[in-house]
């Protein structure tokens, strides 16, 4: 069944939904806890109209933002760089505003805890955020949103921070030869006539609240190749998850290629975490400064990766995992970026484990551990890095690899059942909202049945990793192996479970796990009766501990 809306009818429907949401929340107001960036305002919905030129980077645009405000707020501040503001209206009445280099400050009528609708008419040459360029290979003009971390403000008047999520409707007028893709579901695609003949108006609507860094459009000459209806019965929306790949027409033979498993990935993650949270999933060849960008329902991959035919399944799994972690559950503050990037990094490894077995997971974690150990950032800074003000610098081995390895170690500490139970509970509690590390830690505590504060503190709030030195001897009278563990030469000692594989002269192997305390020196008796001394001890054979190892 297909549903189409007229533009005016759709706008009225969206406003009706926003009004109903306000009535439901009643007196609830923004707070510094949930909205630390603009604590007096809460964006509910963005209605964005963008007119793309036939060539060049000058846009004409209109943004209508539905907001809820807190007590005493007489000014609404929206982030906006570079572009000129022509006029502003509040609740459909002309309003005074002050334009400075970074914001639009708008006088709003007196009131408290109520809703506002602010409309900004603006335009000019876009310098960032929306990447408008002529493709150097084909000569075609393209436009792709590229907002991470806080670059939406270059082209969208917004509360540009991950703590403030909202739904969004896109209306894009562009040359008819361009295919326009955006967040959510396609509502309308209408060829225009008269003075704008040869142009098409396209409307997309995202019904779930998302952060501004995920709000994007893509406009280019693209072929749409369907991946079919996937993950049926495993999505938040009824039915299946339609997936498609959008590529330059000359690359249509590359699809499905690496995207052949995209449907299985969505299904697998849905079973591990919870229902797929959005209406569709598109994969686009794009202009982005990143190898992949997880925009909600519309993942952008670098143009070069498509042209070189080098898009990897690990990258696809990483970006798909973001639809749950980062998109549906968003880090409230930038210092907690590992809740997005670390989770997606580990879930790419979980896909490898599912698709290729335990050995693939061990191989991936071993490579990840090497990257962490060789990183100066990991040696000098913690994963939760509240002192870092350069947001791009947070894209490092801590947010990605060490964050992912921390999840791997948590799995080893609490076991598979409690680990995945904690993930599901965390996701269910915070879906379509925001979270901090403490929220995930509480879910892990409940699933484990005891406090894991020691675990999260040592791996996320301290720089570095464990340095483990071991030696062993066989006690004939006790028929036991005595293991000496030393650590703490570079960083304070860590607490962890340590798996040891005991191998005899015939190559037979038995494994035990012992608890190592946060002590510089510790003697541990392996709980394994042996008739003779083993031929060899293998320390951490399953790559479950973030550490360097030396033996004596």
C-alpha positions in Angstrom: 0.0 0.0 0.0 1.3 3.4 -0.9 0.4 6.7 0.8 1.0 10.0 -0.8 0.5 13.4 0.8 0.1 16.9 -0.7 2.8 19.2 0.7 0.2 21.4 2.6 -1.5 18.4 4.0 1.7 16.8 5.1 2.9 20.0 6.9 -0.4 20.2 8.7 -0.1 16.6 9.8 3.4 17.1 11.1 2.4 20.1 13.1 -0.5 18.2 14.5 1.8 15.5 15.7 4.1 18.0 17.3 1.2 19.6 19.1 0.0 16.2 20.3 3.5 15.5 21.6 3.5 18.8 23.5 0.1 18.0 25.0 1.3 14.6 26.1 4.4 15.9 27.9 2.4 18.7 29.5 4.6 20.7 31.9 7.8 18.8 31.1 10.5 21.3 30.3 14.1 21.2 29.0 16.7 20.8 31.7 20.5 21.2 31.9 20.6 17.4 32.6 19.0 16.3 29.3 19.9 19.4 27.2 23.2 20.7 28.5 23.9 22.7 25.4 20.8 24.9 25.2 19.1 24.1 28.6 16.2 26.5 28.0 15.2 25.0 24.7 14.1 21.6 23.3 13.8 21.2 19.5 11.0 18.9 18.6 10.8 19.1 14.8 12.7 20.7 11.9 10.8 21.4 8.7 13.6 22.2 6.2 13.2 23.5 2.7 16.4 23.7 0.5 16.5 25.0 -3.0 19.6 23.6 -4.8 20.9 25.6 -7.8 21.7 24.0 -11.2 25.3 24.6 -10.4 27.4 26.2 -7.7 27.0 26.2 -3.9 24.5 29.0 -3.3 21.3 27.8 -1.7 18.0 29.4 -0.8 16.4 27.9 2.3 13.7 28.1 4.9 13.8 26.4 8.3 10.8 26.1 10.6 11.7 24.7 14.0 9.1 23.6 16.6 10.5 24.2 20.1 9.5 23.8 23.7 11.0 26.4 26.0 11.7 26.5 29.7 10.7 29.1 32.3 12.0 32.6 31.7 13.4 32.1 28.2 12.8 35.3 26.3 15.4 34.6 23.6 15.8 31.6 21.3 19.3 31.0 20.1 19.9 28.9 17.0 23.3 28.0 15.6 24.0 29.2 12.1 27.3 30.0 10.4 28.2 31.6 7.1 24.8 32.2 5.6 22.7 35.4 5.5 19.4 35.6 7.3 16.6 37.6 5.5 13.9 37.4 8.1 12.5 35.5 11.0 9.0 34.7 12.3 7.8 33.4 15.6 4.4 31.7 15.6 3.9 33.1 12.1 4.5 36.7 13.2 7.6 38.7 12.1 10.1 38.8 14.9 13.2 40.8 15.9 16.5 38.9 15.7 20.2 39.6 16.1 22.6 37.9 13.7 26.2 37.4 14.9 29.0 35.3 13.4 27.7 32.1 14.9 24.1 32.4 15.9 20.7 33.8 15.3 19.2 35.3 18.5 15.5 35.6 18.3 13.2 37.6 20.6 10.2 35.4 21.7 7.0 36.4 23.4 6.8 36.1 27.2 5.7 32.7 28.5 7.1 29.5 29.9 6.9 25.8 29.3 5.1 26.3 26.0 5.7 25.6 22.4 7.2 28.0 19.8 7.4 27.8 16.1 10.3 29.7 14.6 10.8 30.2 10.9 14.1 31.4 9.4 14.5 32.5 5.8 18.1 32.4 4.8 20.6 31.6 2.1 23.9 32.1 0.5 27.0 30.2 -0.4 27.4 27.0 1.7 31.0 26.6 2.9 30.7 23.4 5.0 28.1 20.9 6.3 26.4 20.6 3.0 29.2 19.6 0.5 28.2 21.0 -2.9 30.7 20.2 -5.6 31.3 19.3 -9.2 32.4 15.6 -9.3 36.0 15.6 -10.7 35.4 12.3 -12.5 32.1 12.8 -14.1 31.7 16.6 -14.1 28.3 16.3 -12.4 27.1 18.6 -9.6 26.4 16.8 -6.3 25.2 17.9 -2.8 25.7 15.8 0.3 25.2 16.6 4.0 28.2 15.9 6.1 27.4 17.3 9.5 29.5 15.4 12.1 30.3 16.6 14.7 28.7 20.0 14.8 28.8 21.2 11.2 25.0 21.2 10.7 25.2 24.8 11.8 26.9 25.7 8.5 23.6 25.2 6.7 20.8 24.5 9.1 19.6 27.0 11.8 19.5 24.5 14.7 20.3 23.5 18.2 23.4 21.7 17.0 24.3 19.3 19.7 23.7 15.6 20.2 21.8 16.2 23.5 18.9 17.7 21.5 17.2 15.3 19.1 14.2 16.1 16.9 12.2 14.7 14.0 12.8 16.2 10.6 11.0 16.8 7.3 13.1 17.7 4.2 11.7 19.5 1.2 14.3 19.7 -1.5 13.9 21.5 -4.9 16.7 20.4 -7.3 17.3 19.8 -11.0 15.2 16.8 -12.2 18.2 14.8 -13.2 19.3 14.5 -9.6 18.0 11.8 -7.3 17.4 13.2 -3.8 17.7 11.0 -0.7 17.3 12.0 2.9 16.4 10.6 6.3 13.2 8.6 6.8 10.6 7.7 4.2 9.9 9.3 0.8 6.7 11.3 1.0 6.6 13.1 -2.3 8.5 13.4 -5.6 6.8 16.0 -7.9 8.1 17.4 -11.2 7.6 21.2 -11.2 6.2 23.2 -14.0 6.1 26.8 -15.2 9.2 28.9 -14.4 10.8 26.0 -12.5 10.2 23.4 -15.2 13.0 20.9 -15.3 13.2 20.8 -11.5 11.6 18.4 -9.0 10.4 18.8 -5.4 11.2 15.9 -3.2 9.9 15.4 0.4 11.3 13.0 3.0 10.2 12.6 6.6 12.0 11.1 9.5 9.4 10.2 12.2 12.0 9.4 14.9 14.0 12.0 16.8 17.6 12.2 15.6 20.6 14.4 16.4 21.4 17.2 14.0 24.7 15.6 13.0 22.6 12.8 11.4 20.2 15.1 9.5 21.2 15.0 5.8 20.3 15.1 2.2 22.1 13.6 -0.7 21.5 14.9 -4.3 23.3 13.5 -7.3 22.7 11.5 -10.5 22.4 8.1 -8.9 21.0 4.7 -9.8 18.9 3.2 -7.0 19.4 -0.6 -6.7 17.1 -2.4 -4.3 18.4 -4.9 -1.7 14.8 -5.9 -1.1 12.7 -6.2 2.0 15.0 -7.3 4.9 14.8 -8.2 8.6 11.1 -8.8 8.3 9.3 -8.8 11.7 12.5 -7.5 13.4 11.9 -3.7 13.0 10.1 -1.2 15.2 7.9 -0.3 12.2 5.6 -3.1 11.0 6.7 -5.3 8.2 10.3 -5.3 6.8 13.2 -2.9 6.5 13.5 -1.8 2.8 17.2 -1.4 1.8 18.7 0.1 -1.3 22.1 1.2 -2.6 22.4 4.5 -4.5 25.5 4.7 -6.8 26.7 6.6 -9.8 25.0 5.1 -12.9 28.3 3.7 -14.3 28.8 1.7 -11.1 25.5 -0.1 -10.9 27.3 -3.4 -11.6 29.1 -3.1 -8.3 25.9 -3.8 -6.4 25.0 -5.8 -4.4 28.7 -6.7 -4.1 29.8 -6.0 -0.5 26.2 -5.1 0.4 24.9 -8.6 -0.2 24.9 -9.2 3.5 23.3 -5.9 4.6 20.0 -7.5 5.2 21.5 -10.3 7.3 23.4 -7.7 9.3 20.2 -5.8 10.2 18.5 -9.0 11.1 21.4 -10.2 13.3 21.8 -6.9 15.1 18.0 -6.7 15.6 18.1 -10.1 17.4 21.1 -9.1 19.5 20.0 -5.6 20.5 16.3 -4.9 19.8 14.1 -4.0 16.8 15.6 -2.0 14.0 14.6 1.6 15.0 13.9 3.3 11.7 11.7 3.2 8.5 14.3 2.2 5.9 18.0 1.9 5.3 19.8 3.4 2.3 23.5 3.1 1.4 24.9 6.0 -0.7 28.0 6.7 -2.7 28.6 10.3 -1.5 30.9 13.2 -0.8 31.9 12.8 2.8 35.2 13.5 4.6 34.8 10.1 6.4 35.1 6.6 5.0 31.5 6.1 6.2 29.0 8.2 8.0 26.1 6.7 9.8 23.3 9.2 9.1 20.0 7.8 10.3 18.5 5.6 7.6 20.8 7.0 4.9 24.4 5.9 5.4 27.0 7.8 3.3 30.2 6.1 2.1 33.1 7.9 0.5 33.0 8.3 -3.3 36.6 6.9 -3.6 35.7 3.6 -1.9 33.0 3.0 -4.5 35.1 4.0 -7.4 38.0 1.8 -6.2 35.4 -0.9 -5.4 36.9 -1.2 -1.9 33.9 -0.9 0.4 34.4 -3.5 3.1 31.8 -5.6 4.9 33.4 -4.5 8.2 32.7 -0.8 7.3 29.1 -1.7 6.3 28.6 -3.6 9.6 30.0 -0.7 11.6 27.7 1.9 10.0 24.7 -0.4 10.3 25.4 -1.0 14.0 25.3 2.8 14.4 21.6 2.8 13.6 21.1 1.4 17.1 24.1 2.9 18.9 24.8 6.5 18.1 21.6 7.1 16.2 18.7 5.6 18.2 20.7 5.9 21.4 22.9 9.0 21.2 25.7 10.1 23.4 24.4 13.1 25.4 27.9 14.6 25.7 30.8 14.4 23.3 33.2 13.0 25.9 31.0 9.8 25.8 31.5 9.2 22.1 32.6 5.6 22.8 28.9 4.8 23.3 28.6 5.4 19.6 32.0 4.6 18.0 33.2 1.9 20.4 29.8 0.1 20.2 29.8 0.2 16.4 33.4 -1.0 16.3 32.7 -4.0 18.5 29.5 -4.9 16.7 31.5 -5.1 13.4 33.5 -7.7 15.2 30.4 -9.5 16.4 29.2 -9.6 12.8 32.6 -11.2 11.8 32.1 -13.7 14.6 28.6 -14.5 13.4 29.6 -14.8 9.7 33.0 -16.4 9.9 33.3 -17.9 13.4 35.2 -17.5 16.6 38.6 -17.4 14.9 37.5 -14.3 13.0 36.6 -12.6 16.2 40.0 -13.5 17.8 41.8 -12.2 14.7 39.9 -9.0 14.7 40.4 -8.4 18.5 44.1 -9.2 18.2 44.4 -6.5 15.4 42.4 -4.1 17.5 44.6 -4.7 20.6 47.7 -4.0 18.6 46.3 -0.7 17.3 45.5 0.4 20.9 48.9 -0.6 22.3 50.6 1.4 19.6 48.5 4.5 20.0 50.0 7.5 21.8 46.4 8.8 22.4 45.5 5.7 24.4 48.7 5.9 26.4 48.1 9.6 27.3 44.3 10.1 27.6 41.2 8.2 28.9 38.3 7.0 26.8 35.9 9.4 28.6 38.0 12.5 27.8 36.2 15.5 29.3 39.3 17.7 28.8 39.3 17.3 25.0 37.7 20.3 23.3 38.7 19.5 19.7 35.8 17.3 18.7 37.5 15.9 15.7 40.4 14.8 17.9 37.9 12.4 19.6 37.9 10.3 16.5 40.8 8.2 17.9 41.9 4.8 19.2 40.1 5.4 22.5 36.6 6.1 21.1 36.9 3.3 18.5 39.3 0.5 19.4 39.6 0.8 23.2 35.9 1.5 23.5 35.2 -1.6 21.5 37.7 -3.7 23.4 36.2 -2.5 26.7 32.9 -4.1 25.6 34.8 -7.3 24.7 36.3 -7.4 28.2 33.0 -6.7 29.8 31.6 -9.8 27.9 34.4 -11.9 29.4 33.8 -10.5 32.9 30.0 -11.0 33.0 29.4 -13.8 30.5 27.4 -13.8 27.2 24.0 -14.0 28.8 24.5 -10.9 31.1 26.4 -9.0 28.5 23.7 -9.2 25.8 21.0 -8.7 28.4 22.7 -5.4 29.5 22.9 -4.3 25.8 19.2 -5.0 25.2 18.1 -3.3 28.5 20.3 -0.2 27.8 18.9 0.1 24.3 15.3 -0.4 25.3 15.5 2.2 28.1 17.1 4.9 26.0 16.0 4.3 22.4 15.2 7.5 20.6 16.8 9.4 23.4 20.3 10.1 24.8 22.5 8.4 27.3 25.8 8.7 29.2 28.2 5.9 30.2 26.6 5.7 33.7 23.4 4.7 32.0 25.0 1.7 30.3 27.0 0.9 33.5 23.7 0.7 35.4 22.3 -1.7 32.9 25.4 -3.9 33.1 25.3 -3.8 37.0 21.7 -5.1 36.9 22.4 -7.8 34.4 25.5 -8.9 36.3 23.9 -8.7 39.8 26.7 -6.6 41.3 28.5 -3.3 40.9 31.0 -3.0 38.0 32.2 0.5 38.9 35.7 -0.9 39.2 35.6 -2.2 35.7 34.3 1.0 34.0 36.6 3.3 36.0 39.8 1.4 35.2 39.2 1.0 31.5 37.3 4.2 30.6 38.6 6.8 33.1 42.3 6.0 33.1 44.7 6.2 30.2 46.6 3.1 29.1 46.2 -0.6 29.4 47.6 -3.5 31.5 51.2 -4.6 31.3 51.2 -8.3 32.4 54.4 -10.3 33.2 54.0 -13.9 34.1 56.1 -16.9 35.2 55.0 -20.3 36.5 56.2 -23.5 38.2 54.7 -26.9 38.8 54.2 -28.0 42.4 54.7 -31.8 42.4 53.2 -32.4 45.8 50.0 -30.3 45.1 49.8 -31.4 41.4 49.1 -27.8 40.6 50.6 -25.0 38.5 51.6 -21.9 40.5 51.3 -18.7 38.3 53.2 -15.5 39.2 51.6 -12.3 37.9 53.3 -9.0 37.9 51.9 -5.7 36.6 52.0 -2.0 37.1 55.4 -0.9 35.8 53.8 1.7 33.5 50.3 2.3 34.8 48.7 1.3 38.1 47.6 -2.4 38.3 44.4 -3.6 36.8 41.8 -6.1 38.0 40.7 -8.7 35.5 39.9 -12.3 34.8 42.7 -14.1 33.1 42.3 -17.2 31.0 45.2 -19.6 30.8 45.5 -22.6 28.4 47.5 -25.4 29.9 49.1 -27.6 27.1 50.7 -31.0 27.7 53.4 -32.7 25.8 50.9 -34.4 23.5 49.4 -31.0 22.5 46.2 -31.6 24.5 44.9 -28.3 26.0 42.8 -27.5 29.0 41.7 -24.0 30.0 41.0 -22.3 33.3 40.1 -18.7 34.2 41.5 -17.1 37.4 40.8 -13.7 39.0 43.7 -11.3 39.1 43.5 -8.4 41.5 44.7 -4.9 41.1 48.1 -5.7 42.8 51.6 -5.3 41.5 52.5 -8.9 42.4 50.2 -11.9 42.8 50.6 -15.6 43.1 47.7 -17.7 41.7 47.2 -21.4 41.9 45.5 -22.7 38.8 42.4 -24.8 39.7 43.5 -27.8 37.6 44.9 -31.1 38.9 47.8 -32.3 36.7 49.8 -35.6 37.0 52.9 -33.9 35.5 54.2 -30.5 34.6 52.7 -29.0 31.5 54.7 -28.4 28.4 53.4 -24.9 27.9 51.1 -22.2 29.3 49.3 -19.9 26.9 48.2 -16.6 28.5 45.0 -15.1 27.2 44.6 -17.4 24.3 41.2 -16.0 23.3 42.4 -12.4 23.2 40.1 -11.2 25.9 42.4 -8.8 27.8 43.7 -5.4 26.8 47.3 -5.9 27.8 50.9 -6.5 26.7 52.3 -9.8 27.8 55.8 -11.0 28.8 56.8 -14.4 30.2 59.7 -15.4 32.3 
